[in-house]
Amino acid sequence: MMAAESAQTLERGLRLLRVLAEGHRGRTPTELAGELGLSRPVVYRLLTTLQAEGFARRDAGGRVHLGFGVLGLAQAVQPLLRATALPVLRTLAERAGATAHLMIAEGDEGLAVAVVEPSWTDMHVAYREGSRHPLTRGAAGLALLALRSGRSGADGAGEGAGDSAGEASNRGVNDGGDPPLRTSHGQLQEGATGIAVPVTGLSWLEASVGVVSFADLDVRTVGPLVLTAAEDLTAALAQPKPSATRPGR
């Protein structure tokens, strides 16, 4: 019985954390109880434990938010995410003949966590892992904004983001498909063109996959390669890992 009760408490605590991670807004304990279908005393007990571990916090108004303790978990996930993404990005870079990258959202900025350069091109864009830039600039950032907004197709997301340093657009890129491709030119590096798509299907991850090149990239040729890479990455990250077994079992 105690094992079953412990498993139930853990499951409820994880559900609570998922709710706090959604929508980027605080909630009252009463709202949390309603969303989770739990009593307020149960929610208060869960919050007491999560706050003690730094995984939840309450603001001056009493609303509950994710705690800064989750940052340590997120940092531990990045190496695993990078290792999973590298084979997918390597295939994309070789097929597209362009530098491939995986970017995750951190607040209003994008962080490049994995980058692979093609091996056979005479010239390619050097894109450093750990690079950051506002989500409003570049195809990868626009793809992350599209993921956040839930938009799909040529709905105008990303249009008007261009300035004198470059242009960004999604016009004529995905023919009404989902998820939406985003393109940019000269926004992060003069003369460089980017194509990116959000990674969908993973509620715990805000990420985009894309390519960048000094050569003109044909969206109708390279776009499907980027879409396939995003699908392959989603499948790799969603695949359950085999459990360890003892010899003879």
N, C-alpha and C positions, 0 to 999 in steps of 0.2 A: 504493500500500500504506500509506504513512504517513497519508494522509487517512482511510483506512478504519480504521486503528488508533486514530487520534485520535477519530474518531466513536464507536468502541466504548468507549474510555476515558471519554468524556463521558457516554455512555448509562449506563455502569456507575456513574459518580459520581452521576448524578441518581437512579438506582434506590436507591443507598445513602442519599442524603438523604431520599428518600420513606420508606424503612424507619425511619430515625431519627425522622421526624416522626410515625410511627404509634405509638399506644399510650402516648405520654408517659412512656416509661421508657428507661433506658439499656440497652445491649447490649454484650457482650464482642465483640472481633474474631472469635472463633470462632463465636459465635452469628450474627453478621452474615454470615460466610462461608457458613454453612449456609442461612440464609434467602435469600441471593442466588444460591446455587449457584456460588460462586466459591472459588478457593483462598485460603488465608490470606495468602500473600505478595501477591496482587493486592489484597486488602482492606487490608492494611497500607500498600501504596503509595498507594491512594486516600485513606486516612485521613491520611497524611502531608501530602498536598496540601491536603485540606480543612481540616485543623487549621492549616496555615500561612496559609490565607486567612480563618480565623476561622469557618468554616462547620461545624466539628465540634470537640468538646472531650472530654477524658477526665477522669473524676472520680478521687478518691483511690483508689478500688477498681479502677480500670482500665476501667470501663464507659464506653462512648462515648455522647455525647448531641449533639443539635444545638448548634452554637456560636452565640454572640451575634451573629455576623456576619449571620445571616439576618434580624435585626431591621431592618437597613437596607433589605434587599430588601422586607420586609413593608411598611415605611413608604412605599416607592416604589409599591407595588401599590395602596395605599388610594385615591389620587386616581383611578386607572383604575377601581377597583371602584365608587367613588362616581359617576363619569360614566356607567358602564354601568347602575347601579341607578336613577338619577334618572328616566328616562322611564317605567320600570316602576312606580316609586313614585308618580309623578304621576298615572298612570292609576288606580292603586289608590285614591289619596286622593280623586280626583274621583268615582269610582264609589261608594266607601264613605261619603263625606262625613265623613271622619275623617283625622287626621294619620297619614301612613304613614311607616314607618322601616325602615332596614336596620341590624341590629346584628351585630357580630362578637365572638367570644370572645377575650379576652386574659387567660389564666390563669383565675382565678375571678371575673373581672368581664366585663361586657358593655360594648362601646363602640359608641355610635351614630355611624355613619360617613356616613349620608345620611338626611335628613328632608325630607318634602314636606307642606305644609299644604294643605287643600282651599281652592279659591278662592270657593266659593259659599255656605259656611255662615256663619251669624251669629256662631257661637262655636266655637272649636276649641282643642285642647290645644297649647300652645307647648312643643315638645320640641327642645332645643338639640343640634345636631351636636357631637360631642365629649363628650356626657354619658356618665357611667359609673355603673354600679351592680352589686351582687352578682348573680350568675346565679340565686340563690335567690329573687330578688324580681322580680315582674312577668312578664307573659306572654312577652316576648321572651327573658328569661333562662331561663325554664322550657323554652321551645322549644329553646334551645341545650343545656340539660342532657339533654333527650330525645334530641337528635342524638348527644350523646356516649355516652349509655347504650345507644343502639341500640333503644330501646323504641318500640313503635308501638301504636296503639289506646288504649283506656281502660284502661291498665295501672296507674294509680295514680300515675304520675309527676307530681309537682307537688302532689299532695294533701298536706295537712298543712303546707304551706309558709306558710299564712296566719297572721297574728297580729292583734293589736289594731289595727294600722294598715291592715289590709286582708286580702283573701282571694285565694288562687290555686287554680286547679283545672283539670282537664281532663275532668271528668265530663260525659258526654253531648255531647261536642263534635264528634267525628269519626266516630261510628258504625262504629268498627272499621277505618277507613281508614288509609292510610299516605301521607305522614307525618302525625304527630299534631298537631292544633291544641291550643293552650294558651290559657287565659283567666286574667285577673286583674282584681281590682277594688280600687281605692284603695290599692294597694301602693306606687306611686311618687308619686302625686299624689292628694290627697283627692278623691273623687267621680269619678275617671277609670277607665274600663273599657278593658282591652286584649285583643286577640286576636292571636296570633302563631303562626307555623309555621316549623319548621326548613327551611333550604335544603339539599336532599339532592342526591346525584349528583355532588358535587364533592369529591373526597377531600382537596383542598388547602385547603378553606375551611370554617370553622366559622361559620355565619351563620344569622340568622333574619330573616324579613320579618313585619311586623305593622302593626296600626293601633291608635290610642288615641283615645278620645273621652270627653267629659263626658256625652254622650247614651248611653242604653242601646243596645248593639249586639246585634242579633239574630244569633246565631252561625250559624243555618241560612241566613241571607241573606248576611252579611258573610264568614263562614268560607270559602265557595267562592271569593270574590274574592281573599282572602288566599292561598289555595292556588294559584290561577291565577297570581298575581303571583310566587310562589316558583318555579313551573314556568317562567314566562317569563324570570325572572332566571337560572335554571340554564341554560336554552337559550342566552341571550345570552352568558353567560360561557364556555360550553362550545363555542360556535361558533368554528371555526378562522378566523383572520383571513386575508384574501386576501393572497398574496405580491405584492410590488411587481414590476412587469415593465417592461422598457424599451419605449419607443415602437417600433412596427413589429413587435413579437414577439407 
